Amino acid sequence: MIKKLVLVFIAAFAVNSYAQNSGTASPYSYYGIGNLKFKGTVENKSMGGLSIYSDSIHVNLRNPASYASENLKMYGGESRPVKFSIGGSHTSSSMEENGVSDNASSSTFDYIALSLPVGRFGVGFGLMPYSSVGYKLQTNYDNGDLQNRFTGEGGLNKAFLSAGFLVTKELSIGVDAQYGFGNIKNNILQYIYDTDGQLISYQTRQNNRSDLSGLSFNFGMTYKTLIFDDFEWVSSATYAPSSTFKSKNSRSFSTVIVNSAAQTETVVSTIDGEQSLIDAGMLETDVDVASRFSIGTGIGQPRHWFVGVETTFENTSDVTNDRTESNNVEYEDAFGLSVGGFYIPKYNAFTGYWNRVVYRAGFRTQKTGLVINEEEINEFGISFGAGLPLGTIFSNANIGVEFGKRGTTSKNLIQENFINFSISLSLNDRWFVKRKFD
């Protein structure tokens, strides 16, 4: 157990050291509180985001009912293991706009979680990113000269505490309590030219910062039963009510010297601009998080194969965000569809390592609810992955890759084509067991 804990902490340190940026390079993170991160494991992501399946050796972060499950035959008896999971990802993106393309990349720590069995209950806790902001945008005058530059970084994290209860052999229910916290920084630089069309020596940059925090909940249910003796039917549902984050905002103004060729800004001096927020009544504002409902179903043979489908609905049309204002932006209700599954040739094979590997695949399509210039911003992704056993059949490393796109090139918008690489460790062991021999 000590070796496994050491491995977890080493992995956490390595992932965190590698992922020191905001976790995204998407221009669409400019809007709202940024791009919402996928709340799930690499195992879920590798199946197109499908999260309705749960078992005794993997953490399912999307449905708190999964923390309660039946015992697993292990170590000569029946028990449920303590489960750890940690994951991170790296994304490479190509941005296209009006025939012009550019490349960007970002890395991020995705989650760390621990699940503990307590009789018919199961509890879990951990930490994960909730949203990420990381963009560099600019506008130009008709003659091609720079007009404005917008930059942003930051995001929100969520610490969560979850509990699940096994009502019957087939039915489990659960609840997540999540505390969101973090900050978002946005800078706006408007370029000023002299009468000869040359940039003046000193420019003024507006610096904005929002510190956000809030509490939210997520309720879940999972139902499993055998049909035709050999097949397992699984149904799952989750509901997260709408919530409100409190945003404490601050503002300052900096005099900067701009190097247009190197795209750098040297700060000469900074003054406080909080009074402008007070005058506008924006020193403290509210940020709404939409309610979300998901439901899914699937069928398979335990420890051999599974295929399922899941839909998600979000009331993003009801979202209000006093922190930022954009005249060309609207919100409509969001919708997502995930289809995926896995295949294990022979989970308990004594020979042939690849017989025990979990092969995963899936695809997803998502209507994000964000509408810019009357164009819907949608996403699509197709994913593949594998679960690689580590020593025993109860612990594994998971790898996944997703190919996808976000947005459109219509109406001067940007289309992102991305490849996302993910890796995680899922480690399991049995604690609090009396020794039979001294």
C-alpha positions in Angstrom: 0.0 0.0 0.0 2.8 2.4 0.9 4.4 1.8 -2.5 1.2 2.6 -4.2 0.6 5.8 -2.2 4.2 6.9 -3.1 3.4 6.2 -6.7 0.3 8.4 -6.5 2.1 11.3 -5.0 4.9 11.0 -7.6 2.4 10.9 -10.4 0.5 13.9 -8.9 3.7 16.0 -8.7 4.8 15.0 -12.2 1.4 15.9 -13.7 1.1 19.2 -11.8 4.7 20.2 -12.8 4.0 19.4 -16.5 0.7 21.3 -16.5 1.5 24.8 -15.2 -0.5 26.6 -17.8 -4.3 27.3 -17.8 -5.1 24.0 -19.4 -6.6 25.4 -22.6 -5.7 27.5 -25.6 -9.2 27.9 -27.0 -10.4 31.3 -28.1 -13.9 30.2 -27.0 -12.7 30.3 -23.4 -13.1 34.1 -23.6 -16.8 33.6 -22.9 -18.4 33.1 -19.5 -16.2 31.3 -17.0 -14.2 29.6 -19.8 -14.4 26.2 -21.4 -16.0 23.7 -19.0 -13.7 20.7 -18.4 -15.0 17.1 -18.8 -15.9 15.9 -15.4 -14.9 12.3 -15.8 -12.0 9.8 -16.0 -9.8 8.8 -18.9 -11.9 5.6 -19.0 -15.1 7.7 -19.6 -13.4 10.0 -22.1 -12.1 7.0 -24.1 -15.7 5.8 -24.6 -16.9 9.1 -26.1 -17.7 10.5 -22.6 -20.0 7.6 -21.7 -20.3 7.5 -17.9 -23.2 5.2 -17.2 -21.0 2.1 -16.6 -19.4 1.6 -13.2 -17.6 -1.3 -11.5 -15.7 -2.2 -8.4 -12.2 -1.3 -9.5 -12.7 2.1 -11.3 -13.8 5.5 -9.9 -16.7 7.1 -11.7 -16.6 10.8 -11.1 -19.8 11.7 -13.0 -22.3 9.7 -11.0 -22.0 9.6 -7.2 -24.2 6.5 -7.0 -21.2 4.5 -8.4 -19.4 4.8 -5.0 -21.8 2.2 -3.7 -21.5 -1.3 -5.3 -21.5 -5.0 -4.5 -18.5 -6.7 -3.1 -15.8 -8.1 -5.4 -14.2 -11.5 -5.0 -10.6 -10.8 -4.2 -7.8 -12.0 -1.9 -9.5 -15.3 -1.2 -12.8 -13.6 0.0 -15.3 -10.9 -0.8 -14.6 -7.3 -0.3 -14.6 -3.9 -2.0 -11.2 -2.2 -2.6 -10.2 1.3 -1.8 -9.8 3.0 -5.2 -7.4 5.8 -6.2 -7.4 7.6 -9.5 -5.3 10.4 -11.0 -5.2 11.7 -14.5 -3.9 14.3 -16.8 -4.0 15.3 -20.5 -2.3 17.1 -23.3 -4.1 18.8 -26.2 -2.7 19.9 -29.5 -5.0 22.2 -31.6 -5.0 23.8 -35.0 -7.0 27.0 -35.3 -8.5 28.0 -38.7 -10.0 31.4 -39.6 -10.6 32.7 -43.1 -8.0 30.4 -44.7 -5.4 31.3 -42.0 -4.3 28.6 -39.5 -2.2 28.6 -36.3 -1.2 25.9 -33.8 -1.5 25.8 -30.0 -1.1 23.3 -27.3 -1.9 23.0 -23.6 -1.5 20.5 -20.8 -3.6 20.0 -17.6 -4.0 18.0 -14.5 -7.5 16.5 -14.8 -8.4 14.9 -11.4 -7.3 13.1 -8.3 -9.8 11.1 -6.4 -10.1 8.5 -3.6 -13.1 6.2 -3.0 -13.6 4.3 0.3 -16.1 1.4 0.9 -18.2 1.7 4.2 -20.6 -1.2 4.3 -23.5 -0.5 2.0 -22.2 3.0 1.6 -19.3 4.3 -0.4 -17.7 7.7 0.0 -15.3 9.6 -2.2 -13.5 12.9 -2.4 -11.0 14.6 -4.6 -10.1 17.6 -6.7 -10.5 18.5 -10.4 -10.6 21.5 -12.7 -14.1 22.8 -13.5 -13.3 25.4 -16.2 -10.2 26.8 -17.9 -9.4 30.1 -19.5 -6.5 30.7 -21.9 -6.8 32.8 -25.0 -5.0 35.5 -27.1 -7.4 37.4 -29.4 -7.0 40.5 -31.5 -9.1 42.7 -33.8 -7.9 44.9 -36.7 -9.0 48.1 -38.4 -10.1 48.0 -42.0 -6.5 49.0 -43.1 -5.0 46.0 -41.2 -3.7 47.9 -38.2 -4.2 46.3 -34.8 -7.2 47.7 -32.9 -7.5 45.6 -29.7 -5.8 42.7 -28.0 -7.6 40.5 -25.5 -5.7 38.0 -23.3 -7.0 35.8 -20.5 -5.9 33.0 -18.2 -7.1 31.1 -15.1 -10.1 29.0 -14.4 -12.1 27.3 -11.6 -11.4 24.1 -9.6 -13.8 21.9 -7.7 -13.2 20.1 -4.5 -15.8 17.4 -4.0 -17.2 15.1 -1.4 -19.4 12.2 -2.5 -21.5 9.5 -0.9 -23.4 6.6 -2.5 -25.8 4.0 -0.9 -26.6 0.5 -2.2 -30.4 0.4 -1.8 -30.8 -3.1 -3.3 -28.5 -5.4 -5.2 -29.6 -3.7 -8.4 -30.2 -0.1 -7.3 -27.8 2.5 -5.9 -28.2 6.3 -5.3 -25.7 9.0 -4.4 -25.0 12.7 -4.0 -22.0 15.0 -4.7 -21.3 18.2 -2.8 -18.9 20.4 -4.8 -17.1 23.6 -3.8 -15.9 25.6 -6.7 -13.1 28.2 -6.4 -10.6 30.0 -8.6 -9.8 33.2 -10.5 -10.0 34.5 -14.0 -7.8 37.3 -15.4 -8.7 39.3 -18.5 -6.7 42.0 -20.1 -7.8 44.5 -22.8 -5.3 46.6 -24.7 -6.6 49.2 -27.2 -4.0 50.4 -29.6 -3.7 54.2 -30.1 -1.9 55.7 -33.2 -0.6 59.2 -33.9 -1.6 61.3 -36.8 1.0 59.6 -39.0 -0.5 56.2 -38.3 2.4 55.1 -36.0 1.8 53.5 -32.6 2.4 56.0 -29.8 5.1 55.0 -27.3 2.9 54.4 -24.4 -0.4 52.4 -24.4 -3.0 51.8 -21.8 -4.0 48.3 -20.7 -7.1 47.4 -18.6 -6.5 44.5 -16.2 -9.5 42.7 -14.8 -9.5 39.9 -12.2 -12.5 37.9 -10.9 -12.2 35.7 -7.8 -15.1 33.2 -7.9 -16.5 30.7 -5.4 -19.7 28.7 -4.9 -21.3 25.5 -3.8 -23.1 23.1 -6.1 -24.6 19.6 -5.9 -25.1 16.6 -8.2 -27.5 13.7 -7.6 -27.2 10.3 -9.2 -28.9 6.9 -9.6 -27.7 3.6 -11.2 -29.7 0.5 -11.8 -28.2 -2.9 -12.9 -29.8 -6.2 -13.5 -29.1 -9.4 -15.3 -31.3 -10.3 -18.3 -31.3 -13.6 -20.2 -28.9 -14.9 -17.5 -25.7 -13.8 -19.3 -26.4 -10.1 -20.1 -26.3 -7.1 -17.8 -28.6 -4.2 -18.4 -27.4 -0.8 -16.9 -29.4 2.4 -16.6 -28.1 5.6 -15.1 -29.3 9.2 -14.4 -27.8 12.3 -12.8 -29.2 15.7 -12.0 -27.3 18.9 -11.0 -29.5 21.8 -10.0 -28.5 25.3 -11.1 -26.2 27.1 -8.8 -24.7 30.6 -8.4 -21.0 31.6 -8.0 -20.1 34.8 -6.3 -17.6 36.8 -8.2 -15.4 39.5 -6.4 -14.0 41.7 -9.1 -11.0 44.0 -9.3 -9.6 46.3 -11.9 -6.4 48.3 -12.6 -4.9 50.2 -15.5 -1.3 49.8 -16.7 0.8 52.0 -18.9 2.7 49.7 -21.2 5.3 49.8 -24.0 4.3 47.5 -26.8 6.7 45.5 -29.0 4.4 44.6 -31.9 7.0 42.4 -33.6 7.6 40.2 -30.5 4.0 40.7 -29.2 5.3 41.7 -25.8 4.1 44.3 -23.3 6.4 46.0 -20.8 4.6 47.6 -17.8 5.8 51.1 -16.9 3.2 51.9 -14.2 -0.1 50.7 -12.8 -2.9 52.5 -11.0 -6.0 51.2 -9.2 -9.2 51.2 -11.2 -11.6 49.8 -8.6 -13.7 53.0 -8.6 -14.9 52.3 -12.2 -16.3 48.9 -11.0 -18.0 50.6 -8.0 -19.6 53.2 -10.3 -20.9 50.4 -12.6 -22.1 48.3 -9.6 -19.8 45.5 -10.6 -17.5 45.1 -7.6 -19.4 41.9 -6.7 -21.5 40.1 -9.2 -23.2 36.7 -9.7 -22.3 34.0 -12.2 -25.0 31.4 -12.9 -24.2 27.7 -13.6 -26.9 26.0 -15.6 -28.7 22.9 -14.3 -27.8 19.6 -16.0 -29.7 16.3 -16.5 -28.2 13.2 -18.0 -29.7 9.8 -18.7 -28.3 6.7 -20.3 -28.6 3.0 -20.8 -26.6 0.1 -22.1 -26.1 -3.7 -22.2 -23.2 -6.1 -22.0 -21.6 -9.1 -20.4 -19.9 -8.4 -17.1 -16.1 -8.2 -17.4 -16.3 -9.0 -21.1 -18.0 -6.2 -23.2 -20.4 -3.3 -22.9 -22.0 -0.8 -25.2 -24.2 2.1 -24.2 -25.7 5.5 -25.1 -26.1 8.7 -22.9 -27.7 12.0 -23.4 -27.2 15.3 -21.5 -29.4 18.4 -21.3 -28.3 21.8 -19.9 -30.5 24.8 -19.4 -27.8 27.2 -20.5 -30.5 29.6 -22.0 -31.3 30.6 -18.5 -27.7 31.6 -17.7 -26.8 35.1 -16.8 -23.3 36.4 -16.3 -22.8 39.9 -14.9 -19.0 39.5 -15.0 -18.7 39.9 -18.8 -20.8 41.4 -21.5 -20.8 40.7 -25.3 -23.3 42.1 -27.7 -22.8 39.4 -30.3 -23.3 36.4 -27.9 -26.4 34.5 -26.9 -27.0 31.3 -25.0 -29.4 28.5 -25.8 -30.1 25.2 -24.2 -27.2 22.7 -24.6 -27.4 19.1 -25.6 -24.9 16.2 -25.7 -24.9 12.6 -27.0 -22.3 10.0 -26.2 -22.1 6.5 -27.6 -19.3 4.0 -26.6 -18.3 0.9 -24.9 -15.4 -1.5 -24.1 -14.2 -5.0 -24.8 -12.0 -7.4 -22.7 -10.9 -10.6 -24.5 -10.5 -12.5 -21.2 -10.2 -10.5 -17.9 -8.8 -13.4 -15.8 -6.4 -14.9 -18.3 -3.2 -16.3 -16.7 -1.3 -16.1 -20.0 -1.4 -13.5 -22.8 -1.1 -10.0 -21.3 -3.2 -8.5 -24.1 -6.1 -10.7 -23.3 -6.6 -8.8 -20.1 -6.4 -5.3 -21.7 -9.6 -3.3 -21.8 -10.2 -1.8 -25.3 -12.4 1.2 -25.4 -13.9 3.4 -28.1 -16.7 5.9 -28.6 -17.9 9.2 -30.1 -19.7 12.3 -28.9 -21.5 15.2 -30.3 -22.3 18.3 -28.3 -24.3 21.5 -28.8 -22.5 23.7 -26.3 -25.3 26.3 -26.0 -23.0 29.2 -27.0 -24.2 31.2 -30.0 -21.8 33.8 -31.5 -22.7 36.0 -34.5 -25.9 33.9 -34.7 -23.7 30.7 -35.3 -24.0 27.8 -32.9 -20.7 26.6 -31.4 -20.8 22.8 -31.5 -18.3 20.1 -30.8 -17.6 16.6 -32.1 -15.1 13.9 -31.0 -14.2 10.3 -31.6 -12.1 8.5 -29.1 -10.1 5.3 -28.4 -8.3 4.0 -25.4 -7.0 1.0 -23.5 -6.8 -0.1 -19.8 -3.4 -1.7 -19.2 -3.2 -4.1 -16.2 -0.6 -3.3 -13.6 0.6 -6.5 -11.8 -2.9 -7.7 -10.9 -6.3 -7.4 -12.6 -7.4 -4.8 -9.9 -5.0 -2.0 -10.9 -4.3 -0.5 -14.3 -3.0 2.4 -16.3 -5.4 4.0 -18.8 -4.5 5.8 -22.0 -6.8 7.5 -24.4 -6.8 9.7 -27.5 -9.6 11.8 -28.9 -9.8 13.5 -32.3 -12.3 16.3 -32.5 -13.3 19.8 -33.6 -15.0 22.8 -32.0 -16.6 25.8 -33.7 -16.9 26.9 -37.3 -15.2 29.2 -39.8 -18.5 30.8 -40.8 -19.0 34.5 -40.0 -15.4 35.2 -39.1 -15.3 32.6 -36.4 -12.6 30.1 -35.5 -12.7 26.3 -35.9 -10.5 24.3 -33.6 -9.3 20.9 -34.8 -7.8 19.1 -31.8 -6.1 15.9 -30.6 -6.3 15.2 -26.9 -4.0 12.6 -25.3 -5.0 11.4 -21.8 -3.3 9.1 -19.2 -4.4 8.0 -15.7 -3.6 5.5 -13.0 -6.4 3.5 -11.3 -4.9 1.8 -8.2 -6.8 -0.5 -5.9 -6.1 -2.2 -2.6 -7.9 -3.5 0.5 -7.5 -1.6 3.7 -8.5 -2.2 7.4 -8.1 -6.0 7.2 -7.2 -7.9 10.3 -4.1 -10.1 9.9 -4.8 -13.8 10.4 -1.1 -14.5 11.3 1.4 -12.5 13.3 
